Amino acid sequence: MIWCPFCQKKFPLPEDAQCASSQTKDVPKEESIDYVLPSDISLPIDTRGPAFLYIVDLYQHIECPEEFSALKDRLRESISRLPSLASVGLLTFSKDVTLHGEKDVIFTINDFPPGYDFSSILGDKPAIAKILLRIADSSNTNILKGLKLLQSGFFKNPTDILEDIEQLKPELTRSFKPERASGLALFVASSFLNCASSTLLLGKIKLFSSGPCTIGPGKVVDPSESIRTHDDIANLKAPHFVKAAKFYRAISFVGCGYTFDQANTAAFTSGGSLTNYSVKPTASKFTFDLYFGSLDQVGLYEMCSLSSGTSGIVIFSDSFTRQSFKNKLEAVSDTISSQDCILTVQTSPGLKVSYTLCYGTPYQSSFQSSHLMQFHHERISDTISGFESLMKKRHFTNRWYLGDLRDHVGCVLFEVDPSYITRTKAKNVFVQFQLDYWDSKLERRVIRTTTLQKPTTMSIFASGSGKEDKILHKINESARQKALLANFNPETWITILTRLLISKIDTTLGFESFEEVIELMDVTLMKLTKFFGVMKEEASASNNPFEKLKALYSIDENFKKLPIFAYYLRKNPQLVSIFNSSPDETAYFHHIFMGLSTEEACIMIQPRLYEVIEGQRIEKPLETTSVLKAKDGSCFILDSFQTIILYLHSDKNRLKLHSSDNDDIVYERKNEQVNKFIDIINDEILQQQRTFPSKISYVSPPAT
């Protein structure tokens, strides 16, 4: 017999399996198995794609003629890296939106009645039907039935679409906020790809834009207004923020396979929840990649859910001409073998699935549509903690849509049931991750199951029925805590805490007080160090007040790093201390952080300072004395993950650590003096990161 820790039942095994299993008595602590599923003959045979739809902003400020040329260069570079058999479409916009094909289709704001409420467009079935009908009239195939969308005349191979890119002409403007219909372009693109629901199409929408949406659905700012700040959002003085944020969030739901009605209800109604709906297996799905080149804000704070909800990519720069933008774009790989990924998490009794802290969108629970419905509340936590908003906790589930499987690090949180562990004396709990995805190489669905066995504090006790009861009475609670905390990892803990804070901020549509979040972080840290870090007062024999102050508290060795991390986190301008930061910058850094590994996240929380001595990188304490005590002519590298500063120390240039525009030195190698230090950055820092920094700056000493 074999016992399943998840359903708590025993099953008979074939005789040959029994012989094989009798060779070992130990259950493996971790085991992964791939199951390649057979083809479903009831589903269409047409290829799943992926189809790439480029959405391009045509506006060019009359004083910046180089921007549009750089944009076309970036488009050519991106398209040239696509698979040769890829299907590529093109949609451009300025005030109007044009879907390019054998017969172009043009959409304008004037197509809607005067005074039309664009916040209701997702639930306006006649408006969606009108858009699809106009596309169908110009199509070579019957797209209304979702058949042969890739043969509709709107998709071409990468070589042919490059010719269309060459013919693009800019729309010249003197305004920095022209009438830009970004939201309408995304709505048309989503409607177009969503109509392919019966072909299981997998798509990718790539938006290249140089400014905020100013008209139509998803409007971020009026052309005559100043764009919103953090204070405007927090004090309810940003008139377009709520509608725009909900609109783009709803569009991301459509990209995950939900219908427009379901997405509209979940995003715009207080009682709507995604977990009330199941996604059809034939639903088309698409990821949103956002690429911005603008000195001003572009509305990324409202739009970031498009990429976060579908595991897309965000590149945010002040110009398409920047080498950093080009480097980041070159690092984007569109040859993805694992798509349409759905994560299901199962647990044994005593452990409940709470929620995730990563890219993705909630799906309906696996318990809601099966005979295990009665276990829904037993295996899924309904506890609402102080880190959650009501909007986030509406989705009680153990399944999430992850989109394209990229090199991102996710996090799943669980709630332990101590009463069950104590009552059953369970020494182990079990977790199973089921990753269901489409393998584009095999052209089959694959389910990868990873089953983990995790010890509880009961596992520290000796085995044996009679002896165990006696030991339980002898070993006190502090011994169990000591066994548990021996493996405490401060780097992982601070990373998860930061993700919790970011999630709380972002899921309340920007209205969460950053000061209250910082206070919550401080309270959490103090509770942890007091109850688990064994922080206690120590008596000092010295009469020196300073010596008494130093010896006032002691803390467990595994927890000593936490106050240091907390100090840098609460001062971090990219994550929680947003003084002088724009909402778009905050959204960008939050999006990046939610996919980082523990090591990368800790660098972003606490930057690292290196001194280069004889070609060797030596880490130094992150304090001013490290630089002030250095010899004249020393070289320092400050790595904050998103920005790297190369600093040549000089007595005449003490601590001049401002961001300077020295791209010619960094990228064009025009200064032989610093080239060897740039080599160290490229070879020893950037090679270990999965994300290129937004900026590498060189701070030079003054000329002698």
C-alpha positions in Angstrom: 0.0 0.0 0.0 1.0 3.6 -0.5 -0.2 6.5 1.6 -0.9 9.9 0.1 -0.2 12.7 2.6 -2.5 15.1 0.7 -5.8 13.1 0.6 -4.9 11.0 3.6 -5.8 7.7 1.9 -4.0 4.4 1.1 -3.9 2.9 -2.3 -2.7 -0.5 -3.5 0.3 -0.7 -5.8 1.2 -3.2 -8.5 3.4 -6.0 -7.4 6.4 -4.8 -9.4 6.1 -1.4 -7.8 5.9 -2.9 -4.4 9.2 -4.8 -5.0 10.8 -1.6 -6.1 9.6 0.5 -3.2 10.6 -2.2 -0.6 14.2 -1.3 -1.2 13.9 1.9 0.7 11.9 3.0 3.7 12.7 6.8 3.5 10.4 9.2 1.8 12.4 11.6 -0.4 12.5 15.2 0.9 12.1 16.5 -2.6 11.0 14.9 -5.8 10.2 16.4 -9.3 8.4 14.5 -12.0 7.4 15.7 -15.5 4.2 14.3 -17.0 3.8 14.9 -20.7 0.1 15.0 -21.4 -1.4 13.4 -24.6 -2.9 15.6 -27.2 -6.6 16.5 -26.8 -8.3 15.7 -30.1 -11.2 17.9 -29.1 -9.1 21.0 -29.3 -8.1 22.8 -32.6 -5.0 21.6 -34.4 -3.9 25.1 -35.4 -0.6 26.3 -34.0 -0.7 28.1 -30.7 1.8 30.8 -31.8 3.1 32.7 -30.2 1.9 35.8 -32.1 3.7 39.1 -31.5 1.7 42.3 -31.8 3.7 45.5 -31.6 2.0 48.7 -30.5 4.0 51.7 -31.5 3.6 55.4 -30.4 4.1 57.6 -33.5 4.5 60.9 -31.7 7.8 62.8 -32.0 8.5 66.1 -30.3 9.7 68.5 -32.9 12.8 69.4 -30.8 13.8 65.8 -30.4 14.1 64.4 -34.0 16.5 61.6 -32.9 13.9 59.9 -30.6 11.8 58.4 -33.4 14.8 57.2 -35.3 16.1 55.5 -32.2 12.7 54.0 -31.6 12.7 52.5 -35.1 16.2 51.1 -34.4 15.0 49.5 -31.2 12.0 48.0 -33.1 14.2 46.5 -35.7 16.5 45.1 -33.1 13.6 43.5 -31.2 11.9 42.0 -34.3 15.2 40.7 -35.7 15.6 38.5 -32.6 12.2 36.9 -33.0 11.9 33.3 -34.2 11.9 33.1 -38.0 8.5 31.4 -38.0 6.9 33.9 -35.7 3.7 35.7 -36.7 4.1 39.5 -36.2 1.4 42.2 -36.3 1.7 46.0 -36.1 -0.6 48.5 -34.5 0.3 52.2 -34.3 -1.3 55.1 -32.5 -1.2 58.8 -31.9 -4.6 60.5 -31.6 -6.0 57.6 -33.7 -5.3 53.9 -33.7 -4.3 52.0 -36.8 -4.2 48.2 -37.1 -1.9 47.5 -40.1 -2.7 44.7 -42.5 -3.5 44.1 -46.1 -6.4 46.5 -45.4 -5.6 49.0 -42.6 -8.3 49.5 -40.0 -8.5 52.9 -38.2 -10.2 53.6 -34.9 -10.7 57.0 -33.3 -12.2 58.5 -30.2 -14.8 60.1 -32.4 -16.2 56.6 -33.1 -17.8 56.8 -29.6 -20.7 59.1 -28.7 -20.0 62.5 -27.2 -19.5 62.3 -23.4 -19.0 58.5 -23.5 -17.9 57.0 -20.2 -14.8 55.1 -21.2 -14.5 53.5 -17.8 -17.5 51.2 -18.8 -16.0 50.2 -22.2 -14.9 46.8 -21.0 -18.5 45.9 -20.2 -19.9 47.5 -23.4 -20.6 44.4 -25.6 -21.9 46.5 -28.6 -18.7 48.6 -28.6 -16.5 45.5 -28.6 -18.6 43.8 -31.3 -18.3 47.0 -33.4 -14.5 46.9 -33.2 -14.3 43.3 -34.1 -16.8 43.7 -37.0 -14.7 46.5 -38.5 -11.6 44.2 -38.2 -13.5 41.3 -39.7 -14.6 43.3 -42.7 -10.9 43.9 -43.5 -9.8 40.4 -42.7 -9.0 37.6 -45.1 -10.6 35.0 -42.7 -13.6 34.8 -40.4 -12.0 36.1 -37.2 -15.4 36.4 -35.5 -15.3 32.6 -35.0 -11.7 32.7 -33.9 -10.5 30.7 -36.9 -7.3 31.3 -38.8 -6.5 34.6 -37.0 -2.9 34.3 -38.0 -3.9 34.1 -41.6 -6.3 37.1 -41.4 -3.9 39.4 -43.2 -2.9 41.3 -40.1 0.1 39.1 -39.3 3.3 38.7 -41.2 6.7 37.1 -40.8 9.5 39.1 -39.1 11.2 40.0 -42.4 8.0 41.4 -44.0 7.0 43.4 -40.9 10.4 45.1 -40.9 9.4 46.7 -44.2 6.4 48.2 -42.5 8.6 49.5 -39.7 10.8 51.3 -42.3 7.7 53.1 -43.7 6.5 54.4 -40.4 6.4 58.2 -40.3 6.4 60.2 -37.1 3.5 62.4 -36.0 5.3 65.7 -35.2 4.1 67.7 -32.1 5.2 70.7 -30.1 3.3 69.4 -27.0 4.8 67.1 -24.4 1.3 65.8 -23.7 -0.3 65.5 -27.1 -3.7 63.7 -27.5 -2.3 60.1 -27.1 -4.7 57.2 -27.3 -2.5 54.5 -25.6 -5.4 52.9 -23.7 -7.6 52.6 -26.8 -4.7 51.0 -28.7 -4.3 48.4 -25.9 -8.1 47.8 -25.8 -8.2 47.2 -29.6 -5.2 44.9 -29.4 -6.8 42.9 -26.6 -10.1 42.6 -28.4 -8.3 41.5 -31.5 -6.3 38.7 -29.8 -9.2 37.8 -27.5 -11.4 36.9 -30.4 -9.1 33.9 -31.2 -10.4 32.1 -28.2 -11.2 28.9 -30.0 -7.7 28.5 -31.4 -5.8 28.6 -28.0 -3.7 31.4 -29.3 -0.7 32.4 -27.2 0.3 36.0 -27.9 2.6 38.8 -26.7 1.7 42.5 -26.9 4.8 44.8 -27.0 4.0 48.4 -26.3 6.6 51.1 -27.2 5.5 54.5 -26.0 7.0 57.9 -25.3 4.3 59.5 -23.1 1.2 59.1 -21.1 -2.3 58.4 -22.3 -4.2 61.6 -22.5 -7.5 60.7 -24.2 -10.0 57.8 -24.2 -9.9 54.8 -22.0 -7.0 54.5 -19.6 -6.4 58.3 -19.6 -3.8 59.2 -17.1 -3.7 63.0 -17.5 -5.4 65.7 -19.5 -3.1 67.5 -22.0 -3.6 70.7 -20.0 -2.8 69.2 -16.6 0.3 68.4 -14.6 0.7 64.7 -14.2 -0.1 63.3 -10.7 2.4 62.9 -7.8 2.4 60.5 -4.9 0.7 63.2 -2.8 -2.0 63.7 -5.4 -2.8 60.0 -5.4 -2.8 59.7 -1.6 -4.9 62.8 -1.1 -7.4 61.8 -3.8 -6.4 64.7 -6.0 -5.6 62.6 -9.1 -8.9 62.6 -10.9 -8.0 59.9 -13.5 -6.0 57.6 -11.3 -8.6 55.1 -10.1 -10.4 54.6 -13.4 -7.1 54.3 -15.3 -5.6 51.8 -12.8 -8.7 49.6 -12.8 -8.9 49.8 -16.6 -5.3 48.5 -17.2 -5.8 45.9 -14.4 -8.9 44.6 -16.2 -7.0 44.4 -19.5 -4.4 42.3 -17.8 -7.2 39.9 -16.6 -8.2 39.6 -20.3 -4.7 38.7 -21.1 -4.9 35.8 -18.6 -7.9 34.3 -20.4 -10.8 35.9 -18.6 -13.6 37.3 -20.7 -14.2 41.1 -20.9 -17.3 40.7 -18.7 -15.5 38.8 -16.0 -12.5 41.2 -16.1 -14.8 44.2 -15.9 -16.7 42.8 -12.9 -13.5 41.8 -11.0 -11.8 45.1 -11.6 -14.6 47.7 -11.3 -17.0 46.2 -8.7 -16.4 45.9 -5.0 -17.7 42.4 -4.7 -16.1 41.0 -7.8 -13.5 38.3 -7.6 -11.6 36.5 -10.2 -11.9 33.2 -8.3 -15.6 33.2 -9.0 -14.9 32.4 -12.7 -13.1 29.5 -14.4 -11.0 30.2 -17.5 -11.9 28.1 -20.5 -9.1 25.8 -21.8 -9.6 27.3 -25.2 -9.1 30.9 -24.1 -6.4 32.9 -25.9 -3.8 34.4 -23.6 -1.2 37.1 -24.1 1.5 38.8 -22.1 2.2 42.5 -22.0 5.7 43.9 -22.4 6.0 47.6 -21.7 8.9 49.7 -23.2 9.0 53.4 -22.4 11.4 56.1 -23.4 10.4 59.5 -21.9 11.9 62.1 -19.6 8.5 62.7 -18.1 6.2 60.2 -16.5 4.2 57.9 -18.8 1.6 56.5 -16.5 3.5 53.3 -15.6 2.1 53.4 -12.0 -1.4 52.8 -13.5 -0.2 50.5 -16.3 2.3 48.3 -14.4 -0.4 45.7 -13.6 -0.4 44.8 -17.3 3.1 43.3 -17.0 2.9 42.2 -13.3 -0.3 40.2 -13.9 1.0 38.4 -17.0 4.7 38.0 -16.1 5.7 40.6 -18.7 8.7 42.8 -19.0 9.0 46.5 -18.2 11.9 48.7 -19.5 11.7 52.3 -18.3 14.2 54.9 -19.5 14.3 58.6 -20.2 15.1 58.1 -23.9 15.1 55.4 -26.6 18.6 56.6 -27.4 20.1 55.5 -24.1 22.6 52.6 -24.3 21.1 51.2 -21.1 17.7 50.9 -22.8 19.3 49.1 -25.7 21.2 46.7 -23.4 18.0 45.9 -21.5 16.1 45.3 -24.8 18.9 43.0 -26.1 18.6 40.9 -22.9 14.9 40.2 -23.6 14.6 36.7 -25.0 11.4 36.0 -27.0 12.3 32.4 -27.6 10.4 31.0 -24.7 9.8 27.3 -24.4 7.4 27.3 -21.5 4.2 29.3 -21.9 0.7 29.5 -20.5 1.9 28.4 -17.1 -0.5 27.6 -14.3 0.7 26.9 -10.8 -1.4 24.8 -8.4 -0.2 24.3 -4.8 -1.4 21.4 -2.7 -0.7 20.8 1.0 -1.1 18.1 3.6 -3.3 18.6 6.6 -1.8 21.1 9.1 -0.7 23.5 6.4 -2.8 26.0 4.5 -2.0 27.9 1.3 -2.2 31.7 1.9 -1.1 33.6 -1.2 1.7 34.4 -3.5 4.2 37.3 -3.7 5.3 37.2 -7.4 4.1 38.0 -10.9 0.8 36.4 -11.9 -3.0 36.5 -11.5 -5.3 34.4 -9.3 -7.2 31.5 -10.9 -10.1 29.6 -9.5 -9.1 27.2 -6.7 -8.6 23.6 -7.7 -11.0 22.6 -4.9 -13.9 24.7 -6.3 -14.7 22.5 -9.2 -14.0 19.0 -7.8 -15.3 16.5 -5.2 -12.8 18.0 -2.7 -14.9 21.2 -2.4 -15.3 20.5 1.4 -11.5 21.0 1.9 -11.6 24.5 0.4 -11.4 26.3 3.8 -9.2 23.6 5.4 -6.4 23.8 2.8 -6.7 27.5 1.9 -6.1 30.2 4.6 -8.8 32.8 5.1 -6.8 34.7 7.7 -6.3 38.4 6.8 -3.0 39.8 8.1 -1.9 43.4 8.6 0.1 43.1 5.4 -2.9 42.5 3.2 -5.5 44.7 1.7 -9.1 43.6 1.3 -8.7 43.7 -2.4 -5.8 41.2 -2.3 -7.5 38.8 0.1 -10.7 38.6 -2.0 -9.0 35.8 -4.0 -9.0 32.7 -1.8 -7.2 30.2 -4.0 -4.3 27.8 -4.5 -3.9 28.4 -8.3 -2.3 31.2 -10.2 -1.7 32.0 -13.9 2.0 32.8 -14.3 2.1 33.5 -18.0 5.5 32.9 -19.6 7.9 31.0 -17.4 10.9 33.4 -17.1 13.9 33.5 -14.8 12.0 35.1 -12.0 11.9 34.0 -8.4 8.4 33.6 -6.8 7.2 33.2 -3.3 4.3 31.2 -1.8 3.2 31.9 1.8 1.6 29.2 4.0 -0.2 29.3 7.3 0.6 26.5 9.8 -2.1 25.0 12.0 -0.2 24.5 15.3 -3.2 22.7 17.0 -3.2 20.0 14.3 0.6 19.6 14.5 0.4 19.2 18.2 -2.7 17.0 18.3 -1.4 14.6 15.6 2.3 14.9 16.6 3.1 15.3 13.0 6.8 15.4 12.3 6.5 16.4 8.7 4.2 18.3 6.4 4.0 18.0 2.6 3.7 20.6 -0.2 3.3 19.8 -3.8 3.8 22.4 -6.6 2.0 21.4 -9.9 3.2 23.6 -12.8 1.0 23.0 -15.8 2.5 24.6 -19.0 2.6 24.5 -22.7 5.9 23.2 -24.1 6.4 24.9 -27.5 9.1 22.4 -28.5 7.0 19.3 -27.7 3.8 21.1 -28.7 2.2 19.3 -25.7 1.1 20.3 -22.2 3.4 19.2 -19.5 2.7 19.0 -15.7 5.8 19.2 -13.5 5.0 18.1 -10.0 7.5 18.9 -7.2 6.7 17.4 -3.9 8.5 18.6 -0.8 8.7 17.1 2.7 9.3 19.8 5.4 10.0 19.0 9.1 8.0 20.5 11.9 9.4 21.2 15.4 8.0 17.8 16.4 10.7 16.2 14.4 13.4 17.2 17.0 11.9 14.7 19.5 13.0 11.1 19.7 10.8 8.5 18.2 9.0 5.9 20.2 5.5 5.8 21.6 6.1 5.8 25.3 9.4 7.7 25.4 8.1 10.4 23.1 5.3 11.5 25.5 7.8 11.8 28.3 10.2 13.9 26.2 7.3 16.1 25.2 6.8 17.1 28.8 10.5 17.6 29.5 11.4 19.8 26.5 10.0 23.3 26.9 8.8 25.7 24.3 12.1 27.5 24.1 13.8 24.3 22.9 11.4 23.9 20.0 11.9 27.6 19.1 15.7 27.1 19.2 15.4 24.1 16.8 13.2 26.1 14.5 15.3 29.3 14.5 18.6 27.5 13.9 17.8 27.6 10.2 16.4 31.1 10.2 17.6 33.0 7.1 17.6 36.8 7.6 18.2 37.6 3.9 15.1 35.6 2.9 13.1 37.0 5.7 13.8 40.7 4.8 13.1 39.9 1.1 9.7 38.4 1.9 8.9 41.3 4.3 9.7 43.8 1.6 7.5 42.0 -0.9 4.7 42.0 1.7 5.1 45.8 2.1 5.2 46.4 -1.7 2.2 44.1 -2.2 0.2 46.1 0.4 1.1 49.4 -1.2 0.4 48.3 -4.8 -2.9 46.4 -4.2 -4.6 49.3 -2.6 -4.3 51.3 -5.8 -1.7 53.6 -4.4 -3.6 55.0 -1.5 -1.6 53.1 1.2 0.4 55.5 3.4 4.1 54.9 3.0 4.6 56.2 6.5 2.2 53.6 7.9 3.9 50.9 5.9 7.3 51.8 7.4 5.8 51.8 10.8 4.3 48.3 10.2 7.8 47.2 9.1 9.3 48.5 12.4 6.7 46.9 14.5 7.1 43.6 12.8 10.9 43.7 13.2 10.6 44.5 16.9 8.1 41.7 17.5 10.3 39.2 15.7 13.5 40.2 17.5 11.8 40.3 20.9 10.0 37.0 20.8 12.3 35.0 18.5 15.6 36.9 18.3 16.0 36.5 22.1 16.6 40.2 22.5 17.0 40.9 26.1 18.5 43.5 28.5 22.0 42.7 29.9 23.4 44.2 33.0 26.7 46.0 32.6 29.3 46.3 35.4 30.8 49.5 33.9 29.8 52.9 35.2 30.5 54.4 31.8 27.0 55.4 30.3 28.3 54.7 26.8 29.4 51.2 27.7 26.1 50.6 29.4 24.3 51.7 26.2 26.3 49.4 24.1 25.6 46.4 26.3 21.9 47.2 26.9 20.6 44.5 24.5 21.8 41.3 23.1 20.3 39.5 20.1 20.5 36.0 18.6 23.3 35.5 16.1 20.9 34.6 13.3 19.0 37.9 13.7 21.8 40.4 13.9 21.6 41.3 10.2 17.9 42.2 10.5 18.2 45.7 12.1 20.9 46.6 9.5 18.6 45.5 6.6 15.7 47.3 8.2 17.7 50.5 8.5 18.6 50.6 4.8 15.1 49.5 3.8 13.3 52.3 5.5 15.7 54.8 3.9 15.5 53.1 0.5 14.2 55.7 -2.1 13.4 53.0 -4.6 11.1 50.9 -2.4 9.4 52.6 0.6 11.0 56.0 1.2 9.6 57.7 -1.9 10.5 61.3 -1.1 11.4 63.0 -4.4 10.4 59.9 -6.4 7.7 59.9 -9.0 4.9 57.3 -9.0 6.3 55.8 -12.2 9.7 55.3 -10.7 8.1 53.6 -7.7 6.1 51.3 -9.9 9.1 50.3 -12.0 11.3 49.5 -9.0 8.5 47.6 -7.3 7.9 45.5 -10.4 11.6 44.7 -10.7 11.9 43.8 -7.0 9.0 41.3 -7.0 10.9 39.0 -9.4 14.4 39.1 -7.8 16.3 36.4 -6.1 17.2 36.8 -2.4 20.8 37.9 -3.2 19.7 40.4 -5.8 16.9 41.8 -3.5 19.4 42.3 -0.7 21.6 44.3 -2.9 18.7 46.5 -3.9 17.8 46.9 -0.2 21.4 47.4 1.0 23.8 48.6 -1.7 27.3 47.3 -1.8 30.4 49.4 -1.8 33.6 48.0 -3.3 37.1 49.5 -3.5 39.3 48.3 -6.4 42.8 47.6 -5.2 45.3 46.2 -7.7 42.5 44.9 -9.9 40.7 43.2 -7.1 37.2 44.1 -5.9 37.3 44.5 -2.1 33.9 45.0 -0.3 33.9 47.9 2.1 31.4 49.0 4.8 28.7 51.2 3.4 29.6 54.4 5.3 31.3 57.6 4.5 34.5 56.7 6.4 35.3 54.1 3.8 35.8 56.8 1.2 37.1 59.6 3.4 39.9 57.4 4.7 40.9 56.2 1.2 44.0 57.3 -0.5 43.9 59.9 -3.2 43.2 58.3 -6.6 41.4 55.2 -5.2 38.5 53.8 -7.2 35.1 52.8 -5.7 32.1 51.0 -7.2 28.7 51.5 -5.6 26.3 48.8 -6.7 22.6 49.3 -5.8 21.5 46.8 -8.4 19.5 49.3 -10.5 22.3 51.9 -10.5 26.0 51.4 -10.5 28.3 54.3 -9.8 32.0 54.3 -10.6 33.8 56.8 -8.5 37.4 58.0 -8.6 38.4 59.4 -5.3 40.2 62.7 -5.1 40.8 65.1 -2.3 39.4 67.8 -4.5 36.3 65.8 -5.2 35.2 64.3 -1.9 32.0 62.3 -2.0 30.6 63.8 -5.1 28.3 60.9 -5.6 25.8 62.5 -7.8 24.5 60.8 -11.0 26.3 62.2 -13.9 25.7 61.8 -17.6 28.8 60.1 -18.8 27.4 57.5 -21.2 30.2 58.2 -23.7 32.8 57.1 -21.0 30.9 54.1 -19.8 29.5 52.7 -23.1 31.8 54.1 -25.8 35.0 53.6 -23.8 36.4 57.1 -24.4 38.4 57.3 -21.3 41.3 54.8 -21.0 41.8 55.6 -17.3 38.5 54.0 -16.3 38.2 51.3 -18.9 39.8 48.7 -16.7 37.3 49.5 -13.9 34.4 49.2 -16.4 35.7 45.8 -17.3 35.5 44.8 -13.6 31.9 46.0 -13.5 31.0 44.1 -16.7 32.8 40.9 -15.8 32.3 40.6 -12.1 29.0 42.4 -11.4 26.8 42.4 -14.5 27.6 38.8 -15.4 26.1 37.7 -12.1 22.9 39.7 -12.5 19.9 38.7 -14.6 18.8 42.3 -15.0 20.9 45.1 -16.5 21.0 48.3 -14.3 19.1 51.3 -15.4 22.2 53.4 -15.2 26.0 53.1 -14.9 27.5 56.5 -14.0 31.0 57.6 -13.9 31.8 60.5 -11.5 35.1 62.0 -12.6 37.5 64.2 -10.6 37.9 67.8 -11.6 40.4 68.7 -14.3 43.8 69.7 -12.9 
